[in-house]
Amino acid sequence: MKAYLLIDFGSTYTKLTAVDIENEEILAVAKDITTIESDIMTGFNNAYKKLMKNESMHTVEFVKKLACSSAAGGLKMVAVGLVPELTAEAAKRAALGAGARVIKTYSYDLTEDEINEIKVMNIDIILLAGGTDGGNKECIINNAKAIAESELNIPVVVAGNKVAVTEIRSIFSKKNIFHAVTENVMPKLNTLNVEPAREEIRKIFMNRIIEAKGLKNAESFINGILMPTPAAVLNAARVLSEGSDKEEGIGEIIIVDIGGATTDVHSIASGDPSKPGVNLRGLEEPFAKRTVEGDLGMRYSALSLWEAAGTRKIKKYIKNKELNIEEGCRYRHNNIMMVPETEEEIDFEEAMAKTAVDMAMERHCGYVEPNYSPMGMVYSQYGKDLMEVNYVIGTGGVIVHSEKPRDILEAGAFSTDNISSLKPRHPKYMIDKSYILSSMGLLCEELPDMSVRIMKKYLKLI
């Protein structure tokens, strides 16, 4: 039996998925603790032994072994641009879409303090943008000089004003700084062009970052680590939504992934106004958008979730109103391996999850502002209108193990409590019970039709 082995070297667990490519079925899944501190193959081998114990695996021949990774913090970047709301924001969106964790975004000329801050961040790539094509070029050139003179030994992706490229190449070449030049992330005012930068970031991840993360040991066994894990999930979301050459997609979707450290939201949708008389304002939104909320997590970020949400917001979702919310969140922050067992612990977990979904969706979705004009009331839309998306898909441990996963996801739906937010109104809800999204993001690189069919088969309506 011919099969693909799809591997996710996660920050906590290494997850394996075996796919029968003849019958288009998931044969088995297995996971074990990721061992990035010693040899990443130790955790992999532990998971592999579990996988091969499954009866369906006895006659398997793996014809391909593909992987993604978020081990050792995943792909960490900073984005540098000119104006905070424009090129700096465009650079950030390009980095997020490439599957990176954006540690910080800088705008205008980098100061000495900011350069020193970058030095201690332990990041993998700098995305340098700034200026529309033919516009301001002094800022991006000054920032290139600051990076070069600081002796930062970090790869730089240059995605800014094309008029400045020749000078920037010279600046980096003289200091032997590895750099890659690609198209401007904002060639015209408010116009995004993030795909070329995303692809360049991915190439550097594959060719340089893998070795630095200690993942080189895995390459003798597998065919390649193709991308960061979040990029694989975004890949899967896109092909599921749009379809492939032979398979119809399911339409516009949102994926919500609640983890221990972050809550990630992916949307595949145009985001154009769903109501007449609404005018778009601000920076153009990417069709495939990813946001990462580093203060909304179930363990590492449990305390920051409480700080961001406040006691009353979490209590809104909890049964026992007498519980000490700060204490419960602090306990989880200090005990990251905690597994909820009692009914009260599970209820507290799900209240945290609902809060995370509520806030992450509000930050991801756009909003409408009313304005008075000589012609009467007019409405301006900022961000994506996601009110009419077809599906919201949930993944992550707290959703997958919940007896009421729909209740968690519905916390992110449109509510009359905030009528300006453009959250989904009446979507259908699905759950990634088998954690297949990242593996299907890998599979669709080679077998897109099959990956769509498998996702339609295994993602369950709730």
Solvent accessible surface area in square Angstrom, and as a share of the most:
residue,aa,sasa,rsa
1,M,82,0.37
2,K,89,0.38
3,A,0,0.00
4,Y,14,0.05
5,L,0,0.00
6,L,2,0.01
7,I,1,0.01
8,D,9,0.05
9,F,1,0.00
10,G,4,0.04
11,S,79,0.51
12,T,51,0.30
13,Y,70,0.26
14,T,0,0.00
15,K,57,0.24
16,L,1,0.00
17,T,7,0.04
18,A,0,0.00
19,V,0,0.00
20,D,2,0.01
21,I,36,0.18
22,E,106,0.48
23,N,95,0.49
24,E,40,0.18
25,E,71,0.32
26,I,27,0.14
27,L,27,0.14
28,A,8,0.06
29,V,79,0.45
30,A,15,0.12
31,K,86,0.36
32,D,28,0.14
33,I,75,0.38
34,T,10,0.06
35,T,27,0.16
36,I,41,0.21
37,E,156,0.70
38,S,91,0.59
39,D,54,0.28
40,I,2,0.01
41,M,24,0.11
42,T,66,0.38
43,G,0,0.00
44,F,2,0.01
45,N,64,0.33
46,N,56,0.29
47,A,0,0.00
48,Y,53,0.20
49,K,129,0.55
50,K,102,0.43
51,L,1,0.01
52,M,60,0.27
53,K,161,0.68
54,N,65,0.33
55,E,149,0.67
56,S,41,0.27
57,M,1,0.00
58,H,130,0.58
59,T,97,0.56
60,V,25,0.14
61,E,94,0.42
62,F,32,0.13
63,V,57,0.33
64,K,61,0.26
65,K,40,0.17
66,L,4,0.02
67,A,0,0.00
68,C,0,0.00
69,S,2,0.02
70,S,23,0.15
71,A,1,0.01
72,A,42,0.32
73,G,34,0.33
74,G,8,0.07
75,L,2,0.01
76,K,25,0.11
77,M,0,0.00
78,V,0,0.00
79,A,0,0.00
80,V,0,0.00
81,G,0,0.00
82,L,31,0.15
83,V,46,0.26
84,P,55,0.34
85,E,118,0.53
86,L,43,0.21
87,T,5,0.03
88,A,1,0.00
89,E,49,0.22
90,A,0,0.00
91,A,0,0.00
92,K,70,0.30
93,R,33,0.12
94,A,0,0.00
95,A,0,0.00
96,L,11,0.06
97,G,6,0.06
98,A,4,0.03
99,G,2,0.02
100,A,0,0.00
101,R,121,0.44
102,V,27,0.16
103,I,59,0.30
104,K,85,0.36
105,T,47,0.27
106,Y,6,0.02
107,S,25,0.16
108,Y,116,0.44
109,D,74,0.38
110,L,17,0.08
111,T,72,0.42
112,E,136,0.61
113,D,111,0.58
114,E,45,0.20
115,I,13,0.07
116,N,68,0.35
117,E,63,0.28
118,I,1,0.01
119,K,98,0.41
120,V,126,0.73
121,M,37,0.16
122,N,116,0.59
123,I,14,0.07
124,D,18,0.09
125,I,0,0.00
126,I,0,0.00
127,L,0,0.00
128,L,0,0.00
129,A,0,0.00
130,G,1,0.01
131,G,3,0.03
132,T,34,0.20
133,D,50,0.26
134,G,58,0.55
135,G,35,0.34
136,N,68,0.35
137,K,77,0.33
138,E,103,0.46
139,C,8,0.04
140,I,0,0.00
141,I,13,0.06
142,N,65,0.33
143,N,1,0.00
144,A,0,0.00
145,K,83,0.35
146,A,26,0.20
147,I,1,0.00
148,A,3,0.02
149,E,121,0.54
150,S,17,0.11
151,E,140,0.63
152,L,11,0.05
153,N,146,0.75
154,I,23,0.11
155,P,13,0.08
156,V,0,0.00
157,V,0,0.00
158,V,0,0.00
159,A,0,0.00
160,G,2,0.02
161,N,0,0.00
162,K,137,0.58
163,V,78,0.45
164,A,1,0.00
165,V,21,0.12
166,T,110,0.64
167,E,77,0.35
168,I,0,0.00
169,R,119,0.43
170,S,48,0.31
171,I,23,0.12
172,F,0,0.00
173,S,65,0.42
174,K,163,0.69
175,K,107,0.45
176,N,139,0.71
177,I,16,0.08
178,F,86,0.36
179,H,41,0.18
180,A,14,0.11
181,V,37,0.21
182,T,25,0.14
183,E,106,0.47
184,N,6,0.03
185,V,0,0.00
186,M,1,0.00
187,P,36,0.23
188,K,143,0.61
189,L,120,0.60
190,N,57,0.29
191,T,50,0.29
192,L,23,0.11
193,N,40,0.20
194,V,10,0.06
195,E,88,0.39
196,P,33,0.21
197,A,0,0.00
198,R,19,0.07
199,E,81,0.37
200,E,34,0.15
201,I,0,0.00
202,R,51,0.19
203,K,92,0.39
204,I,6,0.03
205,F,3,0.01
206,M,64,0.29
207,N,115,0.59
208,R,99,0.36
209,I,8,0.04
210,I,4,0.02
211,E,106,0.47
212,A,84,0.65
213,K,27,0.11
214,G,38,0.36
215,L,1,0.00
216,K,106,0.45
217,N,82,0.42
218,A,0,0.00
219,E,57,0.26
220,S,111,0.71
221,F,70,0.29
222,I,11,0.06
223,N,92,0.47
224,G,13,0.12
225,I,2,0.01
226,L,27,0.14
227,M,1,0.00
228,P,1,0.00
229,T,18,0.10
230,P,23,0.14
231,A,12,0.10
232,A,0,0.00
233,V,12,0.07
234,L,11,0.05
235,N,38,0.20
236,A,0,0.00
237,A,0,0.00
238,R,81,0.30
239,V,18,0.10
240,L,1,0.01
241,S,8,0.05
242,E,93,0.42
243,G,14,0.14
244,S,28,0.18
245,D,131,0.68
246,K,155,0.66
247,E,37,0.17
248,E,143,0.64
249,G,22,0.21
250,I,33,0.17
251,G,25,0.24
252,E,56,0.25
253,I,0,0.00
254,I,0,0.00
255,I,0,0.00
256,V,0,0.00
257,D,40,0.21
258,I,2,0.01
259,G,28,0.27
260,G,27,0.26
261,A,43,0.33
262,T,33,0.19
263,T,0,0.00
264,D,15,0.08
265,V,0,0.00
266,H,3,0.01
267,S,0,0.00
268,I,0,0.00
269,A,0,0.00
270,S,53,0.34
271,G,5,0.05
272,D,83,0.43
273,P,42,0.26
274,S,47,0.30
275,K,100,0.42
276,P,129,0.81
277,G,63,0.61
278,V,27,0.16
279,N,65,0.33
280,L,94,0.47
281,R,115,0.42
282,G,45,0.44
283,L,19,0.09
284,E,81,0.37
285,E,31,0.14
286,P,12,0.08
287,F,70,0.29
288,A,3,0.03
289,K,16,0.07
290,R,12,0.04
291,T,21,0.12
292,V,34,0.20
293,E,20,0.09
294,G,51,0.49
295,D,42,0.22
296,L,0,0.00
297,G,0,0.00
298,M,12,0.05
299,R,24,0.09
300,Y,117,0.44
301,S,11,0.07
302,A,0,0.00
303,L,27,0.14
304,S,33,0.21
305,L,0,0.00
306,W,50,0.18
307,E,115,0.52
308,A,43,0.33
309,A,19,0.15
310,G,28,0.27
311,T,53,0.31
312,R,213,0.78
313,K,63,0.27
314,I,0,0.00
315,K,60,0.25
316,K,111,0.47
317,Y,45,0.17
318,I,4,0.02
319,K,149,0.63
320,N,54,0.28
321,K,97,0.41
322,E,157,0.71
323,L,43,0.21
324,N,88,0.45
325,I,2,0.01
326,E,62,0.28
327,E,115,0.51
328,G,13,0.12
329,C,0,0.00
330,R,102,0.37
331,Y,116,0.44
332,R,11,0.04
333,H,72,0.32
334,N,98,0.50
335,N,56,0.29
336,I,65,0.33
337,M,121,0.54
338,M,31,0.14
339,V,107,0.61
340,P,38,0.24
341,E,141,0.63
342,T,75,0.44
343,E,135,0.60
344,E,85,0.38
345,E,57,0.26
346,I,77,0.39
347,D,25,0.13
348,F,7,0.03
349,E,9,0.04
350,E,26,0.11
351,A,0,0.00
352,M,0,0.00
353,A,0,0.00
354,K,36,0.15
355,T,0,0.00
356,A,0,0.00
357,V,1,0.00
358,D,11,0.06
359,M,26,0.11
360,A,0,0.00
361,M,3,0.01
362,E,74,0.33
363,R,101,0.37
364,H,1,0.00
365,C,8,0.05
366,G,3,0.03
367,Y,96,0.36
368,V,26,0.15
369,E,72,0.32
370,P,77,0.48
371,N,57,0.29
372,Y,189,0.72
373,S,40,0.26
374,P,143,0.90
375,M,178,0.79
376,G,33,0.31
377,M,83,0.37
378,V,49,0.28
379,Y,92,0.35
380,S,6,0.04
381,Q,1,0.00
382,Y,66,0.25
383,G,16,0.15
384,K,1,0.00
385,D,13,0.06
386,L,0,0.00
387,M,18,0.08
388,E,93,0.42
389,V,6,0.04
390,N,67,0.34
391,Y,39,0.15
392,V,3,0.02
393,I,0,0.00
394,G,0,0.00
395,T,9,0.05
396,G,8,0.08
397,G,31,0.30
398,V,24,0.14
399,I,0,0.00
400,V,5,0.03
401,H,139,0.62
402,S,11,0.07
403,E,169,0.76
404,K,122,0.52
405,P,17,0.11
406,R,98,0.36
407,D,59,0.31
408,I,0,0.00
409,L,3,0.01
410,E,71,0.32
411,A,17,0.13
412,G,1,0.01
413,A,18,0.14
414,F,57,0.24
415,S,49,0.32
416,T,112,0.65
417,D,125,0.65
418,N,53,0.27
419,I,132,0.67
420,S,44,0.28
421,S,5,0.03
422,L,10,0.05
423,K,11,0.05
424,P,1,0.01
425,R,78,0.28
426,H,162,0.72
427,P,10,0.06
428,K,117,0.49
429,Y,8,0.03
430,M,16,0.07
431,I,6,0.03
432,D,3,0.01
433,K,108,0.46
434,S,38,0.25
435,Y,68,0.26
436,I,1,0.00
437,L,3,0.02
438,S,13,0.08
439,S,6,0.04
440,M,0,0.00
441,G,0,0.00
442,L,0,0.00
443,L,0,0.00
444,C,16,0.09
445,E,71,0.32
446,E,69,0.31
447,L,55,0.27
448,P,51,0.32
449,D,26,0.14
450,M,19,0.09
451,S,0,0.00
452,V,0,0.00
453,R,83,0.30
454,I,1,0.00
455,M,0,0.00
456,K,81,0.34
457,K,98,0.42
458,Y,47,0.18
459,L,6,0.03
460,K,107,0.46
461,L,114,0.57
462,I,62,0.31
